[in-house]
Amino acid sequence: MGKRRSPIGFAEVPTLLDLMAAPVAEASVASTVGLDPSPIGAEGHRARMRSRLLTAGPEALNDQDLLEMLLFLALPRRDTKPIARLLLARFGGFAPAIAAPLQELLAVDGLGEAGAAALKTVQAAALRLLRGKVLNQPILNNWPRLTEYLTALLAHERVEQFRVLFLDNRNRLVADEAQGQGTINRAPVFPREVARRALELHATAVILVHNHPSGDPTPSEDDLSMTRTVRLALEPLSIVLHDHVVVGGERVVSFQREGLL
């Protein structure tokens, strides 16, 4: 149709078709000269990070990238980069951030319940994945997987937690249960409760586990005394105490390997 002249003949007035075609023409020119048509701003940043993850794998992303991508899903309308930076500044890394207590997460500006729930969901998923590698499996000869699971479970706990791993007659892990949670340097242990629960589960052996929030896994005198007490409670029932594992930060000490049993 082209352009039509104005009534007085001095200028050409664009028709509606001319106006609609203009953006198409500009896009065509951009494509011709090689300009990048990818999204810009936050959406472009997210698209690039997704592409990097899918093409180069998770090792291509640092802790801040991982937190940002995780929070994309929970907070789709928020700029998650400042929140990821706050999390790293406060907790020091990806693992401590997802393992942080809920109330401390909720205190991070902009995170909110949706963001906090996303972090705790990832923590739960990671622990379930690691637990799946040891549950119903012989674990005495699978020390690396066991310590990987126990470290993920307890390394970032702020208070002592006492757990018992219950094994069957083939030394397969049938249950992992928390038996007590205490203060920063003490957790309650009830030897009779350990024995009773072992009988309920038809366990023939157990491994005791607890953490030292200080980060030093060196067994204390209380740890040694408690281990002897539990062992005495189990012996009359023919339940074997295979080990007592102490987790301190990223380090693990085995009573069995240290000759303390």
N, C-alpha and C positions, 0 to 999 in steps of 0.2 A: 504494500500500500504506500510506503514512503512517507514523506512529510507533506503537510499542506501549508499553503501560504496564509498569512494572517489577512484579515479582511482589508487592511489598508496597504498590504503588499510590501511592507518594509522588512519582514523577518520570517523565517520558517519556524513554526511551532511544532515540537515533537508530538507525535501521536502516542496513544497508550501502548501500542505495540513497540514503539521505539524505547519507551521507558522500561518496559518489561525485559527487553533484550539487552539492555546495558549491563546489568550484573553478569549475565552469561558471557558477554563479550570480554569483560574484565577478567573473569575466571579463565577464559580461554587464553588470554594474553599471558596471565600468570603462569599457566601450564607451559606455554610456548617458550617463555624466557627462563623456565626452570625454577621458579620460586616455590618454596615449600608450602603446600596446601594443608599441612597437618594442623590439628587444633593448637590453639595457643592458650596461655594462662594455665590455670589449675588443671583443666581437662587434658591439655597437651602434656603436662608434667606427669599425670597419672598414666596416660597412654604410653609414654616413653618408658616409664618404670615397669608397666605390665609387659611391654615388648622385651625389655632387658631380662626380666624374670623368665619369660617363656623361651627366649632364644639362648641366653647364656647360663640359665640356671640360678638357683638361690644363692650360690657363692658370689654372684656378681652384685649382690645387694648387701650393704652394710647394715648395722643395727638401726640407724635412723630410717633407712629405706624400708626395712621390714615393718617397723612400727607405723610408718606412713601408710604403707599398702594395707596393713591390717585395719587401720582406722578409716581408710577410704570406705570400707564396707559398712562400718558402723555409723560413720558420720559423713554421708555422701555430699552434704551441702556445706561442709566446713573445710577450711584450709588446715590440713592436718600436719603440715610441716612444723609450725610453732609448737603444737601439742607434743609431737614426737621429740622435739628438742627439750621441752620441759621435762618429759619423762626420763630422758637420758641424763639430764643435769641433776635430777633428783635421785635417781636410783642407780645410775652408773652403767647401765647396759640393758640389752634386750631381755636376757634371762631374769635379772633382778626386777625388771619392770613388770613382767607378766606374773612373777611370783610375789609381788608386793601385796601387803594386806589391803583388803577392799577399801577400808576407810582412808588409807593413805592415797590410794588411786583417786578416790572421789574428791580429794583435796587439790588435785592437779587442775589448774584453770583450763576450762574448755573441754575436759574429757567427758564428764557426765556419766550417768549410769550406763548408757549405751556403749560408750568407749570402754569403760571399766569391765562391763560384761564381755566385750569382745576379747579383751586381754585375758580374762580368767577362762574363757572358753578355749583359747589357744593353749593355755597352761594345762587345762584338763585333757585336751586332745593329745598333747605331747606326752603326758604321763601315761595315758591309756595306751598309746603306741608302744612306749617302752615296757610297760607292764605286760603287754601282749607277747613280748619277746621272751619273757621269763615264766609267765604263768603256765602251769601244767607242763613245764619243761624241767629236766634234770639241771640243777643249778650249781652243784658243787664243782662241776668241771666247766662251768660257764661263768667264771669270775668276771671277765670284762663286761658282759651284758648286765650282770647283777649289780656291779658297782656303778655302771652308767645309769641304771634305773634308780638306785638309792641316792646317788648324787643329785639327779634331777629332782627327786622327791624331797630331799632334806637340806640340800646345801644352802638354800636361801631362807630357811625357817628362822624366825626371830627368837623363838623359845624352844626349849628342849622337847623333843617328841620321842616317845618310846614305842617301838613297833616290834612285832613278832612275825617271822616268816615260818609258816607251818609246812612241813614236808611229809610226803608219804613214804612207804617202804622202798620206793625206788628213787628217793631223794628228789622227787618232782615237787615243785612249789604248788601247793593246793590253796593257800590263802596268805594274804599279806594284810595284817590288821594293826591299827593303832591301838595300843593298850593304855596309853596315858600321855597327857600333855601338861607341862608344868611351867616353870619360870625360865629365865635366861640361862640358868646353870643347874637346873634340877627338874627331873620328871618323875612322877610317882610310878613305882613298879610293884606289882602284887604277884609274887611267885605262885600262889595258889590259883589265881585267876589264869595265869599262863598255862598251868597244868590242866585246869578244868577245860579251857578252850581247846587245848591239844587233844584231849580225850573226845570232846564233841566232834572234832573234825577227823578223828581217827588218824591223827598225825603220829608218826613214829620218831620224828626229829624236829627240832626247831633251830632257827637262827635269830638271835636277838639283834636289834638294830636301834641305835639312837644317834642323835646329832649333838654337836657342840656349837652353839651359835657364835662362840668366840672365833671360830675358824681353825682352832687347833684341835686335831682329833686325838691327841695323846690321852690315853685312858687315865682317869683319876683313881684315887684310892677307893672312892665310892663306887666307881664303875667296876673295879675288881671285886669288891665285897658283894655288890648286887649280883654279879655273875655267879659267884660261888653259891649264893643263896638260892638262885633260880635252879642251878644245876642240882643242888641237894633236893629240891622239891620235885624234880623230874625223874631222878634216878630210881626211886621205888616203883615208878610207873613204867619203867623200861623205855622212857622217852629220852632220846639222845640230844644233848646240846652240842651242835656242830660248831657254832661260832658265835662271836659277838662282834658286830661291825659298828665302828664309830665313824660318823661322817662329820668332817669339819671343813666348811667351805668346799673346795674342789678336791680335797684330800680325804683318803679313807684309810683306816687302820683296822686290821683283822686280828682278833685275839689269837685265832688259830695259827695264823702265819707268823705272829710275833712270839709264839710259844707261851702265851698267857693262859691257855686252857689245860 
